[in-house]
Amino acid sequence: MRENEKIKQMSHARDAFGFWKIDKPHRIDPPQTPSDFEKLPFLNDEEKALGAAMLKKFLGEMSGWGLGKGELPAQERIYFQSSIGGLCVDPMSYEAYFKFYERLVCLLTGLDNNDEIMQATTHKKGIDATAKRNDPEVRRRLRNALLICFGIATERNEKFWIRMMATTSTQTEPDDTGSYLMSAEKAAMLSHPESSVWTDEEGLVLQFTFAVIRSEMTDALWDRCMALWGEKETIRYMLWIGHYVSMMMCMNTLTRRKEW
């Protein structure tokens, strides 16, 4: 009888956050404090001041979010591993990028600013942690916007974003346990818009998302979107998809992680 071959098993060390350890996770290290911008020799004084002011504002806004408060511990562990903060080292570009995103958030969801969407996604009570808790239209559109993000992550098999969205308050109605996280049943069916786990509108959101990403829009699908959402809402969903696809591409470029 042939002896079993001895196969050396791969061994990985985990970092403090539970991910595979890597010495330098990001190609550009995101600034952590406003004073970090003073250490960037390629910035002029105006750019350094702008970067410091934006980061100071960001850190101040976090006082109203669930991050760092133990609301969603798994999310906090994953959230701060994002490489997107590397864009901050070019403050002028990042300011333009962020202004577009915040304006799109308002147009698409009906929320007032980025602070509100962060409150809705980082608190255990989701949208019910915001001032817009009693607006059914905001609840509907926010649910669609967050489902789009989950759909993009699934379609592109983006490991960071799949994990991030699975720990984020993406539902606008709590389940029987009071959780605003997406159920495992729904998460398993993200690639199947026709599944009975989705409402008619949720299924359409996923079909639309996949059609836009794959460049496979049909007249029949477009007509259904027009009938339900009209021109403005449909265009805003399309821009939302484009923004998050672009964000994920930037993050993949800036990260050195190959495994999560």
Buried (B, 14 or more C-beta within 10 A) or exposed (E): EEEEEEEEEEEEEEEEEEBEEBEEBBEBBBBEEBEBBBEBEEBEEEBBBBBBBBBEEBEEBBEBBBBEBEBBEBBBBBBEBBBBBBBBBBBEEBBEBBEEBBEBBBBBBBBBEBBBBBBBBBBBBBBBBBEBBEBEEBBBBBBBBBBBBBBBBBBBEBEBBBBBBBBBBBBBEBEEEEBBBBEEEBBEBBEEBEBEBBEEEBBBBBBBBBBBBEEEBEEEBEEBBEEBBEEEBBBBBBBBBEBBBEBBEBBEEBBEBEEB
